[in-house]
Amino acid sequence: MYYPLCLNGIDIHPLFGDFLKGQPYIFDFSSNNPKTLEYTLFDFEQFNTMIFDELEASNHQWGIGKYLEERKTLLRAYPNIIEEKRYYHLGLDIITPFNTPMFSPLDAEVYKTGKETTVGNYGGYIILKHDINGVIFYSFYGHLKTPHVVSTGEIIKVGQKFAHIGQESDSGGWFCHVHIQILTQAAIDAGYMDWGYISPELLPKVETYFPSPYFLFKF
C-alpha cells in the first residue's frame, strides 16, 4: 500500500489531540455478536446509552469499531444495504462522547462538507483532500456536529481543529462516534464517495478504492 509510504517523515497529528487516554475497548459489531440484535437502532438515546454503558463497564475511556468488520445484523434495518449486500465496514469507528473536538491529522483542503438527514446515514460529514509528496487521497469523517466549523475550499493545517463529534440527527441516529475512512481518487471518480460499506464482490478491490484508515489515526 503506497499511502503510508508517502507519509515517510510527515507528522501525523492525533485526531483527538491528547484527549484519548489508555488503550481502546474493541467493540464487536459483527454478526457473530448476538448483542447487536439488542441495539435499538431508531432510538438514539437508548442506543447511545447501551454503547456507552458497555464502554464504561469495560473500564476503558474510548472505543473502536473495526475496519472491514462484517456487520449484517447491525445493518438489518436498512433494506438498501441488505439488498446490495454491503455488510463490510469501510471505516474505523472511534467511540467517544458528544462534542469531543477533532484536529486535522495532516495539512488538507476541505473538499466537501454536508449533512445527510436520513436516519442510518452519516448525519454531518466532512471530506478532507490531502496531497502528500504528490500522492492525493481523501479522508472522510462522518457523524459530526453541525453547523460545521470549516467550509468547502478552506485550507487547514495539521493539528487545526476542524470538527466535533455529533449526536442525534448530526450522527445519523447512530451512537456518538466518528467514522474515519480513506478514499482514493479512483473511489471519487467511480461515485463511491458516500459508501461506508462494501459487498463481498467488491472486497478484492478494497485497496483500490478504500485503503485501510489505520495509518492515519494516531493517539
Secondary structure in CASP SS format (residue, H / E / C, confidence):
PFRMAT SS
TARGET T0000
AUTHOR 0000-0000-0000
METHOD secondary structure of the structure
MODEL  1
M C 1.00
Y H 1.00
Y H 1.00
P H 1.00
L H 1.00
C H 1.00
L C 1.00
N C 1.00
G C 1.00
I C 1.00
D C 1.00
I C 1.00
H C 1.00
P C 1.00
L C 1.00
F C 1.00
G C 1.00
D C 1.00
F C 1.00
L C 1.00
K C 1.00
G C 1.00
Q C 1.00
P C 1.00
Y E 1.00
I E 1.00
F C 1.00
D C 1.00
F C 1.00
S C 1.00
S C 1.00
N C 1.00
N C 1.00
P H 1.00
K H 1.00
T H 1.00
L H 1.00
E C 1.00
Y C 1.00
T C 1.00
L C 1.00
F C 1.00
D C 1.00
F H 1.00
E H 1.00
Q H 1.00
F H 1.00
N H 1.00
T H 1.00
M H 1.00
I H 1.00
F H 1.00
D H 1.00
E H 1.00
L H 1.00
E H 1.00
A H 1.00
S C 1.00
N C 1.00
H C 1.00
Q C 1.00
W C 1.00
G E 1.00
I E 1.00
G E 1.00
K C 1.00
Y C 1.00
L C 1.00
E C 1.00
E E 1.00
R C 1.00
K C 1.00
T C 1.00
L C 1.00
L C 1.00
R C 1.00
A C 1.00
Y C 1.00
P H 1.00
N H 1.00
I H 1.00
I H 1.00
E H 1.00
E H 1.00
K C 1.00
R C 1.00
Y C 1.00
Y E 1.00
H E 1.00
L C 1.00
G C 1.00
L E 1.00
D E 1.00
I E 1.00
I E 1.00
T C 1.00
P C 1.00
F C 1.00
N C 1.00
T C 1.00
P E 1.00
M E 1.00
F E 1.00
S C 1.00
P C 1.00
L C 1.00
D C 1.00
A E 1.00
E E 1.00
V E 1.00
Y E 1.00
K E 1.00
T E 1.00
G E 1.00
K E 1.00
E C 1.00
T C 1.00
T C 1.00
V C 1.00
G C 1.00
N C 1.00
Y C 1.00
G C 1.00
G E 1.00
Y E 1.00
I E 1.00
I E 1.00
L E 1.00
K E 1.00
H E 1.00
D E 1.00
I E 1.00
N C 1.00
G C 1.00
V E 1.00
I E 1.00
F E 1.00
Y E 1.00
S E 1.00
F E 1.00
Y E 1.00
G E 1.00
H E 1.00
L E 1.00
K C 1.00
T C 1.00
P C 1.00
H C 1.00
V C 1.00
V C 1.00
S C 1.00
T C 1.00
G C 1.00
E C 1.00
I E 1.00
I E 1.00
K C 1.00
V C 1.00
G C 1.00
Q C 1.00
K E 1.00
F E 1.00
A E 1.00
H E 1.00
I E 1.00
G C 1.00
Q C 1.00
E H 1.00
S H 1.00
D H 1.00
S H 1.00
G C 1.00
G C 1.00
W C 1.00
F C 1.00
C C 1.00
H E 1.00
V E 1.00
H E 1.00
I E 1.00
Q E 1.00
I E 1.00
L E 1.00
T C 1.00
Q H 1.00
A H 1.00
A H 1.00
I H 1.00
D H 1.00
A C 1.00
G C 1.00
Y C 1.00
M C 1.00
D C 1.00
W C 1.00
G C 1.00
Y E 1.00
I E 1.00
S C 1.00
P H 1.00
E H 1.00
L H 1.00
L H 1.00
P H 1.00
K H 1.00
V H 1.00
E H 1.00
T H 1.00
Y H 1.00
F C 1.00
P C 1.00
S C 1.00
P C 1.00
Y H 1.00
F H 1.00
L H 1.00
F C 1.00
K C 1.00
F C 1.00
END
